[in-house]
């Protein structure tokens, strides 16, 4: 049984903005009833180019309903250019996290928004022009490549969690493995991994402090929180969450899904983040 946050349960039990918008400026439809998840998103712009209203109709699980509801709440009031930058990770973070097996629901929300914006602008969706890799769920190689790059996916199982590709008959697993190998090769060629394989404790602390200061701390401060490095013991990074983050029920999600992920990507992939008591 998956564990859902209070916010996911709230948006599932009390979904916001359900329905359609007549004469909508943007309409995006993704998924299908045949594959178990479908979402239709509508938005209406005001005279200033901001999203004045957003509604949705969806067929799917609790995470699909909650992700769709959250997305409409997030984008209302946004300029279209800002809404265009909303990612599936933003949707999941807004909900306090999603089970890894349900991340594809947040991806579906982001894709519906992209489709609605493309509809408004009268342009085709690049995702639809790719090679269909997973026939069970109609997932293209472009969608898989983007998911691998954006979410640092490392296995077919993770690809399935984010895109549903490979979650049916399994015939596409070999092709998904090939896309993973290609992605790793491109990263090595274009952005060589400059992280040293061995670090002294002083080097490790310095790099950790740099990542916390450059990326983590500014993000937490936007929500009234902060973070302090307490100690580094081998691969264990002990931190203390401050401000709003210190009293947040979802602090462990922040530590594991955000802080630890950032440090593993940019310092050492063996680091384990824990909160000091």
C-alpha positions, 0 to 999 in steps of 0.5 A: 500500500502506498503512503500518501501525504495529507495534501495528496489525500486532501486534493483527492477527497476534495479536488479543486477546479473540476469541470470544463471552461466554455470557450477556453483559450487552452485545452490539453488532453493526454493519456487515454481510458485504455491505459488507465489514466486520462486528463483534460485540462482547460485554462482561460487567460485574462487581458494581461495574459495571466491564467484567470481560471483553470479546470480539469477532468480526469480519469485515474487513481488518487494521485492522478486526481490530486496532481490535476487538482494541485496543478490547477491551483498552482497555475491560476494567476500565473502569466502564461510564460511562468506556467510554461516552466512548471515541471512535474517535480513542482507538482509533486513538491506542491503535494508534499511528495508522491510515491515513486510508483505514482510520479507518472501522474505528475508527469501527466499533469505537466504534459497536459499543461504543455498540450494546452499551451500548444493548443493556445499558440497553435503549434504542434507538441514535440512529444507527439512527433517521436518514435513510439517506444511503448505501444501499451501506453503510447509513450515516445522516445522523446518523452522517455529521453526527457524524463531520464534527463530531467529526473536523473533516471537510472533504471527501467523501473524508474522510467516506468514510474515516471512515464508508465513506459514498460509497465505493460507487456514488457516488450519495450524493456530492451529499447528503454535500456538502450535509451538509458545507455544513450543518455548516460553516454551523452552526459559523459560526453557533454557534461563530464562528471567532475566530482572526485571519486575520493574526497578528504573530509574538508573537501567534502564539507566545503562542497556540501556547504557550496551546494547548500548555499547555492541551491538548497538554502535559497529554495527553502527560504522562499517558504520561510525555512532554512537549513544548517550543516551540523556535521559530516561523518563519513557519508552521513551528512547531519543537518538541521532544518530551521524556520518553517521547515523545522516544524513541517510535517514533511521535513523528511520528504524535503531531506530525502527527495530534495536535499539528499538528491542535490548532494548526491548529484553534485558531491557524492552519490553515496551521501546520506542526509539525516536530521540532527536531533 
